């Protein structure tokens, strides 16, 4: 069971890491090119559709993070699993406290300052997911080889 949890957690983290880098480098910067007249509608569609792409993997990643900490048979992995869970919590906090409020403000129309805040604050999630994936790849290499 440990191996399946670790591999599922790693796969979802790697998926989210790739996705967040795409969002950070391509998707969010392109918001400024949408056009003010259609931006509110674009943002509404963005929020609706993005939920389907990020919601299930984030929930699965979080669930498997908790399960790994709870059912870890490898004492040497415990600290890394706890760090991974803490990074997961920080990602959720960043999402809820920083990025979601930016998207809520952008729902009313494009705002240069809010867009800038969204792009800058999203580096937090980009860094955290990248670090999480590195830790998980280390654990896979160490404990599943």
N, C-alpha and C positions, 0 to 999 in steps of 0.2 A: 504494500500500500504506500509506503514511504516513497518508493521510486516513482510511482504513478503521480503522486502529489507533487513531488519535486519537478518532474518533467512537465506537468500541466502548469504549474506555477511559472516555470522558466519559459515555456512557450507563450503564455499570456503576457508575461513581462516583456519578452522579446518583440511580440506583436505590438504592444503599446509603445515600446521604445521606438520602433520603426515608424509607427504612426505619428508619435509626438514630434519626431524630427521632421517629418513631412509637413506637419501642421506649422511647426516653428519656422522652417526655412522657406516654405512655398505658400501654404494656405493662408495663414494670418497676414503675412505681408501683402498678399494680393487683395485683401479687403479694401485697401485704399483705391483700388482700380475699378471697383464695382460701379461707382456712380451714385451720387447722393439721391437721385430721384427714385432709385430702385433698391437702395441699400437695406431699408427696413424689411422689405419683403425677402430679400436675399438672406438677411440675418435670421429671420423666422424659419426659413427653409433649412438654413445651415444648422440651427439648433435642433430642429425636428429630426433631420436625417442623421446628424452626428450622434444622437442618442443611440440609434440602432447600431452604429459602428463601434462606439466606445463603451456603452453600458454593459452588455453581456461580458466582454472580456475583462473589464475592470472589476465587475462583481465576482467573476470566477477567480481572478487573480487574488482578490482580497480574501475570498473564502478559503482558497488553498493556502494562502499565507497563514491564516489562523490555524488551519488544520495541521500544517507543517510544524508550527510551534507546539501545538498540543500533543501531537503524536510522533514527535521526533525520537527515533531510536539511536541517534548518533550524537553523543555528548559533545564531540568536537565541532559539530555543526550548529549547536544551540545559539551561540552568540551571533553567528551570521544570520540565522533565521530571525532572531529578534531584531537585528539591525534592519533586515529586509522588511519586517513588519512595521518598524518605526518609519522607514522610508515610505512604505505604502500609506501609512497614516498621514505623513506630511504631504504626499501627493493629493490625497482627498481634501486635506485642509486647504492647500493651495487652490485646488479646483473650486471648492465651496466659498472660500473667503476672498479670492482674488479674481479668478477667471470668470466664474459665473456672474458676479456683479458687473464686470465689464460687458459681458454679453447682454445682460439685462439693460444696461444703459445704451448699448449699440442697437438694441431692438427698436429704440425710438428714432434712429437715424445715425448716420455716420458722424463720428466726432473724432477729430485728429488726436486730441489728448487721451481719450479713452482707448482708442486704437493703439496708441503708443504704449500705454500702461498694460494693455492686454499682451502685446508682443514681448515687452520687457519682462513682465511677471511670468509669462509662460516658459521662460528659460529655467525657472525653478523646477517645473515638472519635467522639462527636458533633461536637466541634470540628474534629478532624482531617479527617473526611470532608467537612464543610462547607467547610473551607479547600481541600481537594483539588478539590472540584467548582468552586469559584470560580476556581482556577488553570486548570483544564481548559476552563472556559467562556471565559476570557480567551484561551487558546491557540486555541480553535476560532474565536473572533471575529477574532483577529489573523491566523491563518495559513490559514483556509479561506474567507475572504471574497473 
